[in-house]
Amino acid sequence: MHALVLAAVLAQATPGSLALSASSVALNPAQQQVIDVTGAAPPLQATLDQKLVNVGVSPDGTSVTITATQATGDDTLHLVDANGARADLPIRVAFNAGTIVPQTTLTVTGDPAQPDWLAAQVRTWLTQLTKALPGAQVTIGGVSTPSTPLAPGASTQVTVPIQIAGNGRYFDQSGTTTVNVQNVALPQFAPALLFYDDDPEHVTQDGVLFRGSVTFAQPTRLYYYHDDGADPRVLVVALTSQSQDPTSVQLVQASAGPNMDVMHVGQTLTKNFLLTKAQGEGVVVNLSQDDAYVLADVPMAERQLVAGTVDFRVLSGGPVVVTVLGVSGGIDPRTLLGSPVLQGDGHHRTGIFRIAGFGSDTLTYTAGGSDATVVLGDADPTPPSADPAASGHDYGDYGVIHAIDLTLTNPGQAPFTAYLYLKPLAGPARGSFLIDGNTLDIGCVRVPTPYQITSFDLSPGQTYHTVVRTMTDGGSFYPVVIGVSATPPQPSAPAINAPDGCFPKPEATPAG
């Protein structure tokens, strides 16, 4: 047979392929897509491997309409026309891994708000705002805030890349969120009440660890301190309001952990909160009647500690209910908000205390005189309970900022150095201090001897005044003495396992 004739016969005998407007189809449940078909001789037949979708074919064979059901998974659509021409179309039905909000507004306070702090708040805000399905993973990209602090009344805008990985279960999502950051000018505030939450310290079951209500009239501080038992849990702090009026609240907060080193967690929290509070750096959130605002959501492994300090000021509406919970993985903490408060561990480190005006101390020292001292964190005085009948107490003044009004005078004719020191009285303790905008640390000390915090060089005839701010570090044993002396104290904390360290190694027993 002639070659050209043979080619024509083979072309008629071998079915061709159909041209489709898409090489694959990705649908959410109940979603629909129309695929154009080119070169089909009607009628066009459609079959499916799994029947996850419904398929409608146009009478002229120029299109197919694919409608997903509520089922998810993979399927393949096979198309064949009257001449035997074919096309296969892979289909996947799945939910999107999550939702990336294109734009949002973050309202902050701060006088001014520092760039690193702003970047952390933007990241936290987007982590809460970006909703992901169970098993999906959110990745917040780099946050580039202005290099200079944001003054009250100023605003800025940052665009942040966000990825939500479906991990094979959902469609990956990729996008950006533009965050409009506004720094509103609000005066500093001092809390009138303290919510002290350290009972039970060890979380061994799911439930409410603490619950309290913050009103417009009484700004309140929450101090929470919990470690985990044998099973992994999440430490959650949630805010709710049932007010018919719009409710907004200012939050000034710091947190630390999870970490098994309880004293490290305690000191990190104190340092961060002292700085944040001094700058007035906070966020303003609007609460919905329909849902809880999750302020903290921190996973804890066995024996890991999480601690935090939050100052609340209700700006409108309210009251605002603050709930601290321990929750196992996979459980929505909102389902436990109404459950009763768990039984304590018997130490009664919990309650609501009045701290307005508490923690105001004075140290006045004259060169050449005896040491000037003040004792912090003793059992008497201690913050009074808002409920005299309650059994809880705050021995150690945990959650309280002590403001020490320090005045140093050198009436002599020669320069003089005054030393500010800490002396432990009750066992291992650390200390954190904010002096003239700088944080200073005392490592772990145990022996009741003075350890230097800082020194002040006074010129002849000079009087120096400052305010020293400090809080009891969680995990430390108080009371401690804060003093001023002409005698140089120990310049630094000893090694933790030294004989005079916090946890000395036991001496070897001589062979006998």
Summary of the structure (lengths in Angstrom):
residues: 512
radius of gyration: 32.7
end to end distance: 112.3
largest distance: 125.7
contacts: 1641
relative contact order: 0.10
helix: 9%
strand: 47%
